[in-house]
Amino acid sequence: MANTSPVAAAARPGRPRDPRADERILQAVVDELAEAGVAGFRINSVAARARVAKRTLYSRWDERDDLILAGLSTLSASLCPPRTGSLDADIRILYDTVAATLESPRWLIAARCTFELPDHPELYATFRRDCVDQPLAVIEDVLFDAERRGELRTGVDRSVAAETFAAALASFSTHTARLRGVSARGARDGFLDLFLSGVRV
């Protein structure tokens, strides 16, 4: 008599999952955003670019917005507090990490999409949380650690300092800045000396 127990049935493997499919899909999402933006983003086009069936997309991401956010997240800076024990060292590591992201040609795609996202409130809220607020929170975290070590000047508003840090980096990486010969890497030492002298004891 054949063994039909649930364990035996569960042990039979189905079609193996393509480990490279996620990578192809996310690249297809980025390519679609680069060409069509948020408003023109089409699931069918992403499936065709990635050479997968639409059901493969929906098995990984339930909604169109989830897929867009997954693609955008690959373009943003994913920061973690360096925890070197020094404000100077932490800030320099964060600067280099963010600058590398902002100077990548791929970031121009995300920058373009940010102009469209306010027309899609739910999508924008999640994007802001994951790709804007999260990096700012890490910068504030670094400043908080510095304050506990006695490195931060009394009265420094950590939120304002974090926004200033991020805004300056973003301004050094715009198309207009490049036309003027300004870059995040080129401005690095001058800006960091100015920023750190303003916040540390």
Secondary structure, 3 states (H helix, E strand, C coil): CCCCCHHHHHHCCCCCCCCCHHHHHHHHHHHHHHHHCCCCCCHHHHHHHHCCCHHHHHHHCCCHHHHHHHHHHCCCCCCCCCCCCCHHHHHHHHHHHHHHHHCCCCHHHHHHHHHHHHHCHHHHHHHHHHHHHHHHHHHHHHHHHHHHCCCECCCCCHHHHHHHHHHHHHHHCCHHHHHCCCCHHHHHHHHHHHHHHHHEC
